[in-house]
Amino acid sequence: MVVLPAVAAQPQPMTIDRAGDPITVPPATQLAGRWIPAGFPPTPEGALGQLAALDETAMRGADPATHALGYRDLALPGAPPAEATGLSSLLRSMRASAGLDPTGAVPELTANYQVTQGQIKGTTDGGRFVVACVLGQFSVDYRGKTLTVGVGDCQALRHVEGNWRISPGPVPVAAPSAWPGSPDAVRADYRDLKRGG
């Protein structure tokens, strides 16, 4: 994967160039009674949809414990621990640098992660195993100060019993983080995502 400098994640001008055609991501079919939407089809696009749903849900509030709970909810036995992921590291680092408690709700802090781009790094096992990557804007507001950066995440997913789950095995290579829609995002091969449904 392309290695980008840290400055690539900062807000920057957009480009009309694209790494490829948009990827249409199908909607979840399992919503009732679920914290993280599921039921995405057994396709690479379905794996992208599941990863986007996990990350957007588990990153709310910028709490590493909440992220770990969501990650473990989808992880198969033998999957890498949540603490080994790039998103967990980002949340822990952000809280430490801001002098916040390591976990738990923080008054006056809101956070949102919105996935807008993605890519399929590879598939195998008849399409039941996919390494998918998403890219989005992570925004944190604390006491009136807002920080927004581009954040990427790659995970290996396996389709098991009708759902995509985080697969056993090594942690995938870290996703490049870029400002979505920027020349750096194009250089890293991220494509726009169109949400179905």
C-alpha positions in Angstrom: 0.0 0.0 0.0 1.0 3.6 -0.6 2.6 5.2 2.5 1.4 8.8 2.9 2.8 11.6 5.1 0.8 12.6 8.1 -0.1 15.9 6.4 -2.1 14.0 3.8 -4.9 13.4 6.4 -5.4 17.2 6.9 -8.1 19.1 5.1 -6.9 20.1 1.6 -8.3 20.9 -1.8 -10.3 18.3 -3.6 -9.5 17.0 -7.0 -11.7 16.0 -10.0 -9.4 13.1 -10.7 -10.6 9.7 -9.5 -8.9 6.3 -8.9 -11.7 4.5 -10.6 -15.5 4.4 -10.9 -17.5 4.7 -7.7 -18.2 1.5 -5.8 -21.9 0.8 -5.0 -22.2 -0.5 -1.5 -25.4 -2.5 -0.8 -27.5 -1.7 2.2 -27.7 -3.7 5.4 -30.6 -6.1 5.7 -30.3 -6.7 9.4 -31.2 -3.6 11.4 -33.8 -4.5 14.0 -32.3 -5.1 17.4 -28.8 -4.5 16.2 -26.3 -1.9 17.4 -24.1 -2.4 14.3 -26.1 -2.9 11.0 -25.4 -6.3 9.4 -26.7 -8.6 6.7 -24.6 -7.3 3.9 -24.4 -9.7 0.9 -21.4 -12.1 0.3 -19.7 -9.8 -2.1 -16.6 -7.5 -1.8 -19.0 -4.6 -1.8 -20.9 -6.2 1.0 -17.6 -6.5 3.0 -17.0 -2.8 2.4 -20.5 -2.0 3.6 -20.0 -4.0 6.8 -16.7 -2.4 7.6 -18.2 1.1 7.0 -21.1 0.2 9.3 -18.7 -1.0 12.0 -16.4 1.9 11.9 -19.1 4.6 11.7 -21.0 3.1 14.7 -18.0 2.2 16.9 -16.2 5.5 16.5 -19.0 7.7 17.8 -17.9 9.3 21.0 -14.2 8.7 20.3 -14.1 6.1 23.1 -11.6 3.3 22.7 -13.8 1.0 24.9 -16.8 1.6 22.6 -14.7 0.9 19.5 -13.4 -2.3 21.1 -16.9 -3.4 22.0 -18.1 -3.0 18.4 -15.0 -4.6 16.9 -15.4 -7.6 19.3 -19.0 -7.9 18.4 -18.0 -8.7 14.8 -14.7 -10.5 15.4 -14.4 -14.3 14.9 -12.3 -16.3 17.4 -8.7 -15.8 16.6 -9.1 -12.4 15.1 -6.6 -9.7 16.1 -7.5 -7.9 19.3 -9.3 -4.5 18.9 -6.3 -2.8 20.6 -4.1 -3.8 17.7 -6.1 -1.8 15.2 -5.2 1.6 13.8 -8.5 3.1 14.9 -8.0 2.0 18.5 -4.5 3.5 18.4 -5.9 6.8 17.0 -8.5 7.0 19.7 -6.1 6.3 22.6 -3.5 8.8 21.2 -6.2 11.5 20.7 -7.4 11.1 24.3 -3.9 11.1 25.7 -2.8 14.2 23.8 -6.0 16.0 25.0 -5.5 15.0 28.6 -8.8 13.1 28.7 -9.6 9.9 30.6 -8.5 6.9 28.6 -12.1 5.6 28.2 -15.7 6.6 29.0 -18.0 9.4 28.0 -16.5 12.9 28.2 -18.9 15.8 28.8 -18.8 18.3 25.9 -17.1 15.9 23.5 -18.8 14.7 20.4 -17.2 12.6 17.6 -18.3 11.3 14.3 -16.7 9.2 11.5 -18.3 9.4 8.1 -17.0 6.9 5.5 -17.1 8.3 1.9 -14.5 6.3 0.0 -13.1 2.7 0.0 -11.2 0.0 -1.9 -11.0 -3.7 -2.1 -7.4 -4.8 -1.5 -8.0 -8.5 -2.3 -10.3 -11.5 -2.2 -9.8 -15.2 -1.9 -11.7 -18.4 -0.8 -14.3 -17.9 -3.5 -15.0 -14.4 -2.4 -15.7 -15.3 1.2 -12.5 -13.6 2.4 -12.0 -9.9 1.6 -9.5 -7.3 2.7 -11.5 -4.1 2.6 -10.4 -0.6 3.3 -12.5 2.5 4.0 -11.6 6.2 4.2 -13.7 8.9 5.8 -13.7 12.1 7.8 -13.2 11.8 11.6 -14.5 14.9 13.4 -14.1 15.6 17.1 -15.6 18.6 18.8 -14.5 19.4 22.4 -15.6 22.5 24.2 -16.2 24.4 21.0 -12.9 23.3 19.3 -13.3 21.1 16.3 -10.6 18.8 14.7 -11.4 17.0 11.4 -9.0 14.6 9.7 -9.1 11.9 7.0 -8.8 8.4 8.5 -8.4 5.1 6.8 -9.1 1.6 8.1 -8.3 -1.8 6.5 -9.7 -5.1 7.9 -9.7 -8.7 6.8 -13.3 -10.0 6.7 -14.8 -13.4 6.3 -18.4 -14.2 5.3 -19.7 -16.7 7.8 -23.3 -17.9 8.4 -24.8 -15.0 6.5 -22.6 -12.2 7.8 -19.3 -10.5 7.4 -17.0 -10.9 10.4 -13.5 -9.8 11.3 -11.3 -12.7 10.3 -8.7 -14.6 12.2 -5.1 -13.9 11.1 -2.6 -11.1 11.2 -3.6 -7.4 11.3 -3.8 -6.1 7.7 -1.2 -3.5 6.6 -2.3 -0.1 8.0 -4.6 1.8 5.7 -3.3 5.1 4.3 -5.0 8.1 5.9 -5.8 10.9 3.5 -8.3 13.7 3.2 -11.2 12.1 1.2 -11.4 13.3 -2.4 -7.9 14.8 -2.3 -5.0 14.0 -4.7 -3.5 11.9 -1.9 -6.6 9.8 -1.6 -6.5 9.2 -5.4 -2.9 8.2 -5.1 -3.8 5.7 -2.5 -6.4 4.2 -4.8 -9.5 5.1 -2.8 -12.7 5.3 -4.8 -16.0 7.1 -4.0 -18.6 4.9 -2.3 -22.3 5.1 -3.4 -24.6 3.8 -0.6 -27.3 1.6 -1.9 -30.8 1.4 -0.6 
